[in-house]
């Protein structure tokens, strides 16, 4: 399994990214604004279940690629690092006006949960994020890769739950301020962008250095 240092670094990165503005927590925010804390919590629970679908798919796909084609895995890893840089640039350039969610209609909580599962499970951006991020932290020398992929994916999913709960509670209490304060949203997005760009750049640099050796 990955070393404790790697797990701590990965968990910290996952928490930062889960707290950053994105489709998932903006969806939780919208539900909390419309239906208070219960609506936000129902959405967070549904998103967590939907995320597990992507974790399982990533584990099966990435483990197979690693086992049968190490070269393809390396290419996939580099492409994933490039995608992280792309996401970081997108975060940085994102207009704050576009990140404010319209209030959504009130919906029964069981339906909010069901819709949230479908929203997350069918979100191709979530799948791409898992496929781009997980390979960067897997160490073949640390043991079988499939359990490592599974552990890292579950860390992302589990760490998202308290982050989404925090978003739900905060949004319900300060919904008017959240909807009106574009500068706070822009700052969060730019910090997230810098983190993603730096992460992708370091990975690309490391791969280039190892290729020259």
Secondary structure by P-SEA (a helix, b strand, c coil): cccaaaaaaaaaaaaaaaacccaaaaaaaaaaaaccaaaaaaaaaaaaaaaaaaaaaaaaaaaaaaaccaaaaaaaaaaaaaaaaaaaaaaaacccccccccccccccaaaaaaaaaaaaaacaaaaaaaaaccccccccccccaaaaaaaaaaaaaaaaaaaaaaaaaaaaacaaaaaccaaaaaaaaaaaaaaaaaaaaaaaaaaaaaaac
